[in-house]
Structure formats: C-alpha cells, structure tokens
Amino acid sequence: MPKLEVESLAGELKALPSQVTHVLAELGAFTDNGSVDLDADYLDVVKEAVQEMVEAKQVALAPGATPRDIAAAIGVAQPEVQKALISSGTFATLATSLAPDVAERVTGKFGYKVKWAEPAKPKVAEEAPKRKKPGSGEQLRPPVVTILGHVDHGKTSLLDYIRKAKVVDKEFGGITQHIGAYQVQVEDQKITFLDTPGHEAFTAMRARGAQVTDIAVLVVAADDGIMPQTVEAINHAKNADVPILVAVNKIDKEDANPTRVKQQLVQNGLVAADFGGDTEIAEVSAKTGEGIDDLLELITLQAGVMELKADPGGDVEGVVIEAKVDKGRGPVATVLVHTGTLKQGDAVLVGSSYGRLKAMFDFAGKPMKEAGPSTPVEILGLDQVPMAGDKVRVVIDEKEARSQAEDIRQDVRSEEFSDKIAKVTLADLQ
C-alpha cells in the first residue's frame, strides 16, 4: 500500500492541505507525519471528496475555531486573518475562540465557506420520524442466491465462471472480487450471488434472525455424488424454508454419472422434475461452461414465480454478510440491502455498531453512492466491527445512532454480568 504525502496530494488536486486532511479524517484514514497509507480504490474516494470541497470552496473548521485555526485551514499568514477581523470590527487574539458567524464572515473574506466539522449551533428538535416513510412503492428486485454443497464439488469454480462470464459491469469481469457477493446480468434480470464461507456462516446468520437468501443452489459433483456435507446443506436450506435448485457439476469428467446423483437426491427428499418431482436440476461444467446458462435460466424462472419485491424508497433495512478490520480503512462490513436505498453519508445502526457511511464500494472495489434492494455493498465508517447477521438500519443522524448503539451495548454488558453472577457457586463464596 503506497504512502502518500498530504502536501503532494493537495498540490495534485489544486486543493488546500487542510481540505485533504479533513477528508482523510472523515474517512478514518489519519495522517502520520504528513503522510498516509492508501490503496488505489480508497484514493479515488478521497480524491472525489476533496474535489467536491475544492469546487464548493469549503474549508473545515470545528466549533470554537480561533484565528490561528482559520489561518491554518485557508493557508494564509496569521496576521492576515487578524487584519480581516479588525476590518470587520472584531478584535481577537490568535487563541480567541470565535463565534460561528464571526468565523464564517472572516473566512468568507478569503473566498471560502465554512464546513463545520460538527454542528456549530444546537440542533432544534425535529418532529420528523427517525426513519423514512415508504416512498415509491414495491418493485421487483433481483433474487439473492446462495451456493451450498460439499467443499470439493466445485462451488468456488462455479461462482468464478459465472462472475467472469456474466458480471454486470464488464469492465470488472476479470477482477478478483473484493467482497463475498456480486451481481450478474441475465438478459434483463439481475441476480445477486452470495459467496458464503461455508454452511457455518449460513447457519450463524439464520440463527441471528437474518434471512439472507431467496434461493439455494445445491452443487453436487457428478462423479462423487451425495456426500455427508451435501446432506447438511440440504437440511440447512430446508430449515431456512428456501427453495432448492440443484447444479450437478463436473459433467465433463469421464466418470460423471448425473443419473446416479438424481437417484441419491430422491433418497434425500429432492425428486428431479424428469423423475416426476418438483426439483429443478441443471447439469453443468464449471470448467467448460456447459449448462451454466441453463442454471441461470432456472434461477430467473424461480425468482419470477416468487415475485420478489421491495420498496427502494422506503425504510432502509439490510444485513451484514461479513465484516473485518482493514489496515488503513478501519472497520469494514459487507452489507446486503433488503429494502430501501442505502446512501453514502447515511447515519446507520448496525447491530451494536454505529457510524456515518463515509464510503461505499461494489464487489469489484468500485466506489458507489447508493445501493438499492438486493444489492451487496462494502461500507466504511463504523466505529467497530459488527457481526455477520447484524441488522442494518438508517437513523436520522449520527447522534441518534450513537445513542441507540450505547443502549444496546449496555444491555449486552448487563446480560453478561448477570450470567457471571448466575454462575457463582457456593464453593466460589467460601
């Protein structure tokens, strides 16, 4: 990860160093001796945000800013700021905290507007609801598909082939995906695929009340047939009440026997359509691509039968698919949006985590401003790492998000303390 000098970046963007430093701080990338570590994707987001400040001629100040702070922000000598103050009838030392209107007026004399890092004045209590009201009404949304099956039966190969052949944005078709989800385009229909680490993650999210998938695709190798892990996957999907489609993979191999696989599936409660049942099966090869289009067509047909809908203009609700701490970026979470439209700048409550969304990226690492229903998105700006399965909600502002998060954390601490007290035995007290 390259180390960049703030002064050099400011010069490149024709920006003030203070503008660059403010954007970096907002995105959680703090400088060290005037330099910062940034990857290419993150740098693009920083540049875009800095450019917005440059075009708006904004400088960031905190409430209580002094003449010295203003001089540093706009890059002029301190006496120049004092002269501007005197000319407007205000006498102040370099360390005097200025009233917001005075700070804005003197900054304006140098051609800049103030962007307050925090509200300069107390906010008047709003009577508006803390969440948005439903807006444009329900619309059809892409199905969310999870691939399940035995570890060696080609789940990853199948996902890789579909991603490279059918990814929505062809520009990113050859990249290595950044997050555990992506979207493909099949004619006029999008499909969202979740690349879960395994059945454990699927089960853990479901245990936390997260219905993360609409359709399960069970991958079974045509040469190996049903394995114990395959049976586990079938049970997981059935317990989640998720429709199951079957992809019999590796049909390109000499010892492939799809008929035997179908017979084994019958023994596990999945009767193929050509055996008189209602389980749709596609015979595929993740190596050659044979049958992949048939599988995608089955998915779109199943989604059509289900008539999956969501309101992109309503309350935002989503779920965390995965989360981690990323060096240089802080807590990072991959979120699947269920309803509403998640936007950069939203204040969010994510389980017991909270924050304002400072940046959003799609599965290819491409910056994005908003994400609608069934869209997977990587978000930055949370104060701590959430857990897979945590619910995502948008609230009215970061203060409200912090308040709710602290209440949740206090409840968790109280429960943990109660559990410890309950486990104290008579022997512990002697």
N, C-alpha and C positions, 0 to 999 in steps of 0.2 A: 504494500500500500504506500504510494508516494507521499512524501512530506512536502507540504506547500507553505510558502511564506505568505502571510496575510498581505503584506505590502505589495508583493508581486501580483497577487490575485486582484487586489484593488486596482493596481495600475492597468492590468489587462482589461478589466471591466469598466475602466474610467469611473471608478467609484471611490468613495472615501473609505479609508481603513476601518472607521467606526461602523460603516454600513455592513462591511464584510463580517466584522467581529460580532455584530448584533445578530445577523442571520445565522452564523455558526452556533452562537449560544442558544438561539431559539430551536435549532435542530439538534441540540445536545452534543455538538462537536466543539469542545473547548480548546482554546489555543494554549500552546506551551512554548514560552519564549518567542512569541510572534509567529509560530508555525503550527500546522495542524495536519493530522493524517486523514486523508480522504480517498475513497475509491472512486472510480470513474462515474458510477451511477449517482453516488451521493454528491459528487462535484457538480453534476448537471443540475441537481435540485438547488444547490447553493447558488450557482450562477443565475438561475432563473429568479430566485427570490431577491438576490442582490439587484438584478436588473430592474425589478419592479420598484425597489426603493429608489434607485437612481432616476428612473423615469418620473416617479412621483415627487422627486426632490425631497425625500424624507431623511431625517436623522432620528435615531432612537435616544430618548432621554428617560431617566427614571424620575418619579415624583421627588421633589426636593432638589432638583438639579441646581448646581452652582454655576457662576460664570466660568469657572475653571472647567467644569464638565462640558459646557456648551462649546468652549474653545476647542477642547479635545475632540468633540464629536464632529464639528464642522471644519476642523483643520486650520484654524487661524490663531494668531497670537492672542494671548490672554488680554493684553491691554486693548486690543481692538474690540473685544466684547464689552469691556468696561466703558469704552468710549460710546458704544452703541446704547448702553444702558443710560449713561449720563445724558445723551442727546434726547432720550425719551423721558427724562425727568426722574430716573431711578438711580440712587446711589447705593452701591453694594460692594463689599469686599469680594475677593476671588472665592472665598469659602462660604459666602452667604447663600442660604437656600432660597431660591426664588419661587414666587407664586406661579402656578401653571400658566396663567395668562401673560405674566411678565416674561417667562421663559419662552413662550410661543412668539411673543412680539419681538423680542430681541433676536431670536433665531430667524424669524421672517426677514429681518433687515439684511441678512446674508443670503437670502433667497431660498431658504429651506423651511419645510414644515416639520413639526414635531410628531413623531410616532411614540406615544407614551408606552414604555415597556410594561407598565401596569396602569390601571385606571388612575388618572390624575385627580379625579373627584369621586366621592362615594356615589355608587350607582343607586338610582331611585328604584325602589322595589317595583318589580314588574308584576302585573296581574296575568300576563300571558302564561299559558300552560308550559310546563317544563319540557314537554316533548311536542313534536309537531303533530298536527292533526292530519288524518288521511287526506291525500291530495287527489291525484289523477285517477284513482280507481284501480282495481286489479287488472293486471295484464299478464299474458302468457310469459313465463320465464324459462330459461334453459334448465334441463334436468341436471341434477348433481349425481354423478356416478362414482361408486367406489369399486375398485378391483380387489377381489379376495381370492384366496386359493393357497395351495401348497407353495412353500418357499422356492422350490426348484422348477415350478411348472411354467415359468415364463411371464409372470405378472409384469416385471420391470421391462422386459423386452417388448411386450405388447403395448405398454404405455409409451415407450420410446418410439415405437414405429408409428403409432397414431399421432403423437406430438409432432414428429418430423414431417409427416405426410399431410396433416390436416390442421395444423396450428392456425389460429385465427389470423394473426399478423405474420405474413410470410417472411417479413424482414427478420423475424426472430425464430424462424423454423429450425435453424441449425444450431441454436444456442443450447447450453446446458441450463435447464430450468433452475431458477433461484429458490422457488418455494414449492411445497408439496401439493400443488394444484395447478391446473391450467385449463384453457378453453380451446375447443376445436370447432371448426365450422363444417357442417354437413349440409350442403345446398343452402337453404335459408334458415337453418336451425343451428343454434349453438349448443354445445354440450360441455359441461364442466366436469372434469375428472379430478378426483382426489387420489393422490398417491400416498396413502397412509402407510406408516412404517410397518404395520402388521395388525393382526387381529386384536392384540392387546390394546392398541390405541383406539381402534374402532369400539371395543367394548368399554374402555375407560370413558370415552366421550359420551357413549349412550348411558352409562351409569350416572353421569352428571346431568342427565336430562337433555342432552344435546342430540336432536335428530338431525344428523349431518348429511344424510344421503337419501336420495329418492329411489335409486335403482342400484342393485348389486350385480356386478358381473363376476361370476364364478369361473376362474380359469382352471382347467383340468388338462394335463398333458395326455395326448392321445396314445403315448407309448407306456406311460406309468399307470394311468387310470386313477381311481379314487384312492387317496391316502388319508391317514388319520387327521392331518391338518385340513384336508378338504372337507371332511365331515364337520370339523369345528367351525369352518367358515359357513357351511350351510346352516348350522344351528344358530350362529351369530345373526345371520341375515333374517332367518325365520323369527327369532326372538325380537328383532327390531321391526318386524312386520314390513319388511322391504321386499318388493318384487325381485325375483332372481332370474337373470338371463345367464346362459352358460356359453363360454367360449372354449371349445375343445381345441387346444393349441398343439403345435408341433406336428401337424398333419403331413408335413413334408418329409418326416422321418420314415425310413423303410418299415420299421416295426409298429407304425401308427395303427391303432385299431379303434376308430371312433365308435363303432357299434358296441364294442365291449364297454366303453365308457358310458354310453347311454343305458346299457343294461345295469351297470353299477349305480347309476343315478336313480334308477327306478327303486332300487333297494333302499335308497335314502330319501324317498318321497318326492323325487323330481322326475316326472314322466315326460319324455320328449313329445313334441307335437306330432312327429311322424310315428310315434308309438301310441297315439290316441290321447295323449295328455295335453297339458297347457303350458309346459315349459319350453320356451323358445331356445334353440341351440344353433350356434354358428360354428362351423368347422373352419379354423383359421391357422395361419402360419405367421408368427411374428417375425420370422426370418425372411420369407419371400413376399409377405403382404397379402397372400391369398386369403380371401374370406373376410378381410378387415372391413371392407365396405358393407358386406352383409351384416356384420356385427353392429356397425354404426347405424345401419338402417333399422335393425331390431330395436336399438335404443331409442331412436326418434319415434318409432311406432308406439313403443311402450309409453313414452312421455306424452304422446298425443292422446292415448287412451286415458292417462291420468289427469290430463288438463291442468297441469301445474301452473298456478298463478300467484302473483304477489303484487303489492302496490308500491311502485317506485317512488311515489310522492308521500308515502305515509311514514309512520314512526320507524326509525332505523333499529333493526334487530339483527344480530349476527352471532357467530360462534367462533371461538378460537380453534384453529386446526392444529397449529404448532406454535411454539414460542421459544426464544433463546436470548442470550445476551451476546451482542455482536460488538467486537472491539472497535471502538471508534464511532459506533452508532448507538450503543446502549441497548435497552430492551427492544426487541423486535418480535412482532407477532404476525402470523398469517391468519387472516380472518376470512370467513365465508359469510357474505351478506345474505340474510334471509329475506328481509323486507326493507323498504325504504332505499335511500341512496346515501351512502357514507361519503363525506366530502373532506378534503384537506382543510384543516382549520377547525373541524368539529371538536367539541369537548366531549370526551367519552368516558364511560364507566365500563371497565372490562373485568368482571369478577370483582376482586378487591383492589385492582389496579385502576389508575385513572391518568388522564393527561389530555393534552390538546394535540390533534394529529398534525405533526409538523411536516410529514412527507408520506406519500403512498406510492407503492410500486406494483406493477403487474408481475406475473410469473416469470417474465424474462428480465426483470430488473428495470423495466422502462417506467419513468415517472408517470403518475396519473393523478388527476384532480378529483375524480369521483368514481364510485363503484356501486352499481345497482344490484338488484336481486340475482342470486346465484353466481355472483362474481367473486373470485378469490382475490385477495389483495394483501400485500405486506404493509404493515403500518409502523410508523415510528412516532415517539412522543410520550409513551407511557412511563410512569415513574418506577415501575418494577415489572418483572416478567410474570405474565399471567399463566394459567394452566390450560392445557388442552381441554376443550369442553366449556370453558368460561363463556358466559353470555356477554354480548357487546350491546351497549345502549348509548344513544346520544342524549346528553342533557343540555340544559340551557347555557351553562358556562363552566369554566374550569373550577370555579369556587364551589359550585354545586356538586361537581364530580368528586372533588376532594372530600367534601363533607360526607357524601354517601360512602365513599371508599373507606374513610376513617371509621364510620359506624360499622361497616362490615368487618373491618379488621378487629375492632373492639369486641364484636360478637364472637369472632373466632378465638381471640385470646381468652375470653370468658369461658368458652366451651372447653378449651384446652386446660385452663386452670381447674375447672370443675372435674374434668376427667382425672387430673392428677390427684385432686383431693379424694375422689371416689376410690382411687387405687391404694390409698394409705391403709395399711392393715394394723392390727393391734400390735404386731411384732415391731412395726416401724415406730410405734409410740413408746416402746419400752426402752 
